[in-house]
Amino acid sequence: MGKNVINVLPSVIDYLDELIIKLYENEYFGFLESAETYVSNIYDFIPELIENQTHKQAPAELKKHGQFYISYSSNKRTNWYIFFNRRDNRFLIKYITNNHMPDAKFL
């Protein structure tokens, strides 16, 4: 199999960019740079997770966000769920949510 090609929808990029500001403004992080690092880690782990994790079928209630999902544990309290479609070695990241959001009840 060739090298994976991973694309991210602009709406996901916008969400993660906004997340940086929300995390800082809500004082989850004392420094803006720390919030940026936190979100960068989500981005950085996506290729590794796609390569090494089993791709789980998205539940029917969440299929609109992508056929499959993987998870990333950023800390003891928060798991991120990355939804995507795939075709061969091409992946389109369509949605990201975490265990604190209403969608998580379906996972």
C-alpha positions as CSV (number, residue, x, y, z in Angstrom):
1,M,0.0,0.0,0.0
2,G,1.2,3.5,-0.8
3,K,1.6,6.5,1.4
4,N,-1.6,7.7,3.0
5,V,-3.0,11.0,1.7
6,I,-5.0,12.8,4.4
7,N,-7.1,15.9,3.6
8,V,-9.1,17.9,6.2
9,L,-12.3,19.7,5.4
10,P,-12.1,23.5,5.9
11,S,-15.0,23.2,8.5
12,V,-12.8,21.0,10.6
13,I,-9.8,23.3,10.3
14,D,-12.1,26.2,11.4
15,Y,-13.4,24.2,14.3
16,L,-9.9,23.5,15.6
17,D,-8.8,27.1,15.1
18,E,-11.7,28.3,17.1
19,L,-11.0,25.6,19.7
20,I,-7.6,27.2,20.5
21,I,-9.3,30.5,21.3
22,K,-12.1,28.8,23.4
23,L,-9.6,26.8,25.4
24,Y,-7.6,29.9,26.2
25,E,-10.6,32.2,26.9
26,N,-12.3,29.6,29.1
27,E,-9.0,29.2,31.0
28,Y,-8.3,25.6,30.3
29,F,-4.8,26.9,29.4
30,G,-3.1,29.8,31.0
31,F,-1.2,30.6,27.8
32,L,-2.4,30.9,24.2
33,E,0.7,28.9,23.1
34,S,-0.4,26.0,25.3
35,A,-3.8,25.9,23.7
36,E,-2.1,26.0,20.3
37,T,0.1,23.0,21.3
38,Y,-2.9,21.0,22.5
39,V,-4.7,21.5,19.2
40,S,-1.5,20.9,17.2
41,N,-1.2,17.5,18.9
42,I,-4.6,16.5,17.6
43,Y,-3.5,17.4,14.1
44,D,-0.1,15.7,14.5
45,F,-1.6,12.4,15.8
46,I,-4.1,12.0,13.0
47,P,-1.7,10.3,10.5
48,E,-0.3,8.0,13.2
49,L,-3.8,7.0,14.4
50,I,-5.0,6.4,10.8
51,E,-2.0,4.2,10.2
52,N,-2.1,2.2,13.5
53,Q,-5.6,2.2,14.8
54,T,-8.5,0.0,13.7
55,H,-10.9,2.1,11.8
56,K,-14.3,1.7,13.6
57,Q,-17.5,2.0,11.7
58,A,-19.4,5.1,12.6
59,P,-22.7,4.4,14.3
60,A,-25.8,5.1,12.1
61,E,-26.6,8.3,14.1
62,L,-23.1,9.7,13.2
63,K,-22.6,8.4,9.6
64,K,-23.4,11.9,8.3
65,H,-20.0,12.9,9.7
66,G,-18.0,10.1,8.1
67,Q,-18.0,6.3,7.5
68,F,-15.3,5.6,10.0
69,Y,-13.8,7.1,13.1
70,I,-10.7,6.8,15.3
71,S,-10.0,8.2,18.7
72,Y,-7.3,10.2,20.3
73,S,-6.9,10.5,24.1
74,S,-5.5,14.0,24.8
75,N,-5.6,13.6,28.6
76,K,-7.3,11.6,31.3
77,R,-10.6,13.4,30.8
78,T,-10.9,14.0,27.1
79,N,-11.1,11.6,24.1
80,W,-11.3,13.1,20.6
81,Y,-13.2,11.3,17.9
82,I,-12.0,11.9,14.3
83,F,-14.6,11.0,11.6
84,F,-13.5,10.4,8.1
85,N,-14.2,8.7,4.7
86,R,-11.6,6.6,3.1
87,R,-10.9,5.2,-0.4
88,D,-7.8,3.1,-0.7
89,N,-5.0,5.1,0.9
90,R,-6.9,8.5,0.7
91,F,-8.6,9.9,3.8
92,L,-10.9,12.9,4.2
93,I,-11.3,14.1,7.7
94,K,-14.9,15.4,8.0
95,Y,-15.6,16.0,11.6
96,I,-14.0,16.0,15.0
97,T,-15.8,15.9,18.4
98,N,-15.0,14.8,21.9
99,N,-16.5,12.8,24.8
100,H,-17.9,16.0,26.3
101,M,-20.2,16.7,23.4
102,P,-23.7,15.3,22.8
103,D,-22.6,13.2,19.8
104,A,-20.4,11.1,22.1
105,K,-23.5,9.3,23.6
106,F,-23.6,7.3,20.3
107,L,-20.0,6.0,20.6
